Amino acid sequence: MSTKDVKTILESFIGALFITLVLSCSPGDREPGIVSKPDFDLVLIPGGEFLMGKDGESEHSPAHSVYIDSFYIDAYEVTNSQYLAFCEETGHRLPEFWGMDAFHCGPGFAKHPVVGVSWSDAEAYAEWAGKRLPTEAEWEYAARGGLVGKNYPVGDDLDSTLANFTMKGKTKGSAPVGSYPPNGYGLYDMVGNVVEWVSDYYAGDYYSASPYENPTGPEKGKFRVIRGGGWHSGPYCNSVFFRNALPGGWVDINVGFRCAKGIQKK
């Protein structure tokens, strides 16, 4: 075999490898059941201090300084395709609204965020994927995307070109993940699209007693925190400081999740 032939073979191999890598890193392009434990979309969020909450905004108050260690978080909300892979591998039950086209829930909407999952369902998926749910503080720190004192991941205003939310009473249902511009950390749909479960129990007065470093919420409670507004929520509920809660067993057409992952300390 000539040197030229060897070179040609190597170039073909490298080209094929490059295409394979690009395809494996394309968000949501997987068909259901093909990719089981996706890690390619984790984004490193550098640790630091930020001002959490907003003064004068009921349970979102007081604004208080919080320090967060560096961590990873999914760039995208968990999709129907990803969640189906989890269910197929583990035998976990399918989402409550699976197969209902009106809610974009099912294999025909592979790139849309999964909905109809409880907090426990989300936690089970995260554990299967080798991840966890983000804390409420991690979620808000990541959602702000490095901006200080702004209402949204993109600034003080939000319009229909920047996020998927209810505007003037008009709703469209969920959109494929990544359909709108990312925030400063490269994260998509941190507000809008679907509301997201986080790990914390909920308490309306927690901010008054929250620790400075890596708060994880109350030790117990009746509800779990949800964040990020969603397609069925108005502009105010889609602000980065807005917090709400649901019973952990609740399933909803507007609630999904994304995962996070800590950094192992040496």
N, C-alpha and C positions, 0 to 999 in steps of 0.2 A: 504494500500500500504506500502510495507516494505521500510526501509531506503535504502536498496540496489537498489530497483526499482526507487526511487526518484533520487538517484545518477546517475543511468543509463540514465534517461530521461534528467537530467541537462547536462550531458556530451554530449548527442546527440544534444541538443539544442545549446550548446556552439560551437560544431564542425560545425554545419550548419551555425551559425552566422559567424564564422571565414571564411568559404568558401565563403559566400556571400560578405563579406568585401573584400576579396582578389580579387574576380571577378570584383567587382565594381571599383577597383583601377587599373585594368589592362588597359594600354593605348591602345585605338583604337580597343578593342575587342568587342565594342558594335555594334549591327546591326543598320542600319539606323532607326532613329525615336524613339529609345527606351529610351535613356538618353537625356534629353532636355537641361539642364543647368549645364554642368560639371564644378565642382570646384576642383575635386580631384587632378588635376595635377598642381595646383598653387605652385610655389616655392618662398620662402621668400628670397629676395636679401637684405643683410644687407647694410645699408647706408654707405657712405664713399666718399673719394676723389679719383679721377683717372685722368690720362692724356689722354685726348680725341683727336683723330686725329693723324696726323703724319706730321712732318715738311717737307717742300719741296715737298708736294704732291698735288699741285694745290688746288682744293676746299676742300680737306681733311686737309688743313693746315690753320693756324699754330696749332701745338699741344698745348693744353691749359688745365689748371687744372679746373676740374669741381667737384662740390660736389652734390651728389645725396642722397635724403632721402631714407630710407628703403621702399621697395615696393614688391609686388608680381608680378610674370610673369609666363605665361604658360610654363611648361617644354617642351611641344610639339607644333608644328604648328597645327592650327585648321584643322581637317580632313574633308573629304567628308561626313562621317557619322554624325559628329557634325553639319556641316553646313546644311545638309539635315533636321535634326531635327528642326533647326531654321526655315527653309523655310516651313516645314510642319505645324509648330505651328503658324506662323505669316502670311503666305501667301506671303512671300517675294519671288521674282523671283529666279529661280535656276541659278547657274553659267553659264556663256556664253558657255562653252565647255562641258556642262553636257551631259553625254552619249557618249562622244568621247573617246574610249578606247586608242587611240594613245596618249592622254594627261593624262591618268589615272584619268579621271574626271567622276565620276558617282558612283552609288551604288555598282557596282562591284569592286570598289577600296576603300572600306570603311576606311581603315587605311592610305591611302595616303593623303597628304595635299591638301586642296581645292585650286583650281586655277580658273581663269576666273572671279574674283570678283574685283570690283572697290574699291577705298578708302571708298566711302560712304557705299558700301555693307559691308565692313569689320567693319566700325564704327557701323552700324546697328546691326550686329551680336554681337559685344562687348557690346553694350548697353542692348540688350536682355539677354545676359549672366550675366549681373550685373558687367561688367568689362569695360575696355576702351582699346584703342590702347596705346602701350608704346610710350613715347617720344623718339626722336632720341638719346638723351643722355642716357636715361635709357637702351635703346636697346644695345648701345655699351658697357656700363658698365657691363651689364649682359652677353653680348657675350664674353667679355674678360675673364670671369670666374675667376677673381682674379689675372690673369697674368699681368705683367707690361711690356709695350713696345714691345709686341709680335705682329706678323702679323695675327695670327690665334688663335682661342680659344684653340688650342692644342700646340702652340709654334710658331716657325718661319717658319716651313715647313708644307705642306699639301700634302697628297697622297690619292689615291682612297680607302684606307682602313679606312680613318678618316672622309671623307665627300663625299657627292654625288655632283660632279661638272664635268664640261667638261675638259677632260684631253687629250691632243694631238688630239683635234678635235673629240673625241669620246664622245657621249652623250647617256644616258640610260633612260632618263625620270625620273620622281619622284620615290622615294622609300617610303615604309611605314614609318611613323614617328617613330623615335627611332631606326632606323636600324644601326646607327653609334654611336660611343662612345660619351658620354656626356662631356661637359666642366667641369671646376672646381666647378661650382655652380649646377651641375646636370641638365643642360639644353641641349636639343638635337637639332641638325640641326640649330644652330645659324649661321652657314655658310653652304652653300650647300642646297640641296633639292629644296626649292623654296625661291625666294626673298620675303621680308616681308614689307608690308606697316607699317609705323609708323605714329604718329599723326601730325608731324610737316609740316608746309609749308617749301619749299626749297628756299635757297638763297646761291649762290656760295661763298659769302664773309661773311657768318654768323659767322664763327668761330672767325673773327677779332673783333666782337662786342658781342659775346655770354656772358651772365652773368655767374657768378661763381656758383651760387646755382640754381639747378633744372631748367636749361634752357628748354624752350618749343618751340624754333624756332621763326621765324619772325611772325609778326601779320597777314600778308597776303602774297599772292603769287599766281602764276599761276600753280605751281606744288607742289606735295606732295613727301616727302622723301621716298625712298625705301632702304632697307638694307639687307645684307646677301648673296649676290651672288645668287647661285641656280644651279640646274642641267644643265641649259643651259648657264652657265657663266664659264669663265676660272678662273685659280687660283688667279690672281690679283684682279679680281672683287669679289672674295670670302674672301678677307681680312677683318678683323674686322673694319678697319678704312675707308674702301671704302664706299662712299655715292653716290647715284644717285637719280634721280627723274623722275616722270611721271605725266601727267595730272591726276587729281583726278578721272576722269571718265573712265580712261583707264582700259581695262581688258587684261590679258596676260596669256599665257600658262606657264609662269615661275614665276608668282607673287601670293603669298598668304599672310598669316598673322598669328600672334599669339596675345594673349591679355595680358593685365596687369591689376593690381588693386592696388590702393593706400591703405595706412594704415590710418584709422581714428584716428585723434589725439584727446586726451581727453582734 
